[in-house]
Amino acid sequence: METQEYSVLSLMGPHAGEDSDAIFARKIADIRKAGRTFWVIRSHKAKPDMIQTIGSAVRARSGAPLCAFLAPSSLGGAIPTKTSSAATDYSADRSEWQALPSGITPVTGQMTRSTCALVFDHLCLRESSVVDLWQYADFFNAGQPVRIRQGASTVGVVRGDTSTHSDRMKSHLRQIMAVGRLVEPFAVWLR
């Protein structure tokens, strides 16, 4: 069982015809070239201001905010993204926009007003790591267990025993595919 402490959990799946291995390889190469990468997410439980709050809180405790990318609990558990529009700009506050770094591969997904991305400066693959979701709670409501589902596939978390909570996830042991270290501004909006 994994003993590392995570701040964000994100369900991983294919994207616009690209499998997980190819996505991870591309993002790791981005970090080597540009020092960071941008990972598009679509989750109402992980908007940039929420992830920025989490990242700042973890940094204040002298920690590194880490995101564990989880395999789905069952085959087909992560619905593949079909849209592959490329972002050109990012913003930590929706006021000041900057061009995405040159040299990174396209940052793609369904581009809407609410499209956002996590920002990483380190990403490493894992082969045999498992996390127990019952050992984590919702970052913004520590009395509630982690609930990963469609529309909320990326969530902020904090350590907490939720094994006896009536609303806990039944499928609580999840394979960790990779771990990323979030870097300031931790998350951004895209356009």
C-alpha angles and dihedrals in degrees: 000000000000116000097186114113116235130200098191132030119197129185110229126215142149119294126210094329095318117116125224095259092055092047093051092047091051094048093047089052089051090056091050091051103037106015093245145040136209119227116198114225133178110201131127087211093060112045116156095258090052094048090045089054091050093046093049092048092050092046090050087059089052092253136128114243105234130192120205115207107215131205114234115265090240138019108279090017092128113060109227117244111238102186120084110180114152124236119222103184140035136198134189092203107019089245105079116042128195133188115258111257115278115244097039122113118255116293100222141181139100103321112215133144089272100046112129142172140209115236119223134182095183132034128173133178122238126204110185106015121127129188125203109222089200087070091063136065134194109285093223095042109030091185091066126077124237110274114190113186143133108309090018102058094133118052139173112239143187130195111270137135108251096158093118098041112120092225097050120131114264093214097058105152108080132179114239110223097182143345125224130193112224116225129196128315080028094201136019143186117248136210 
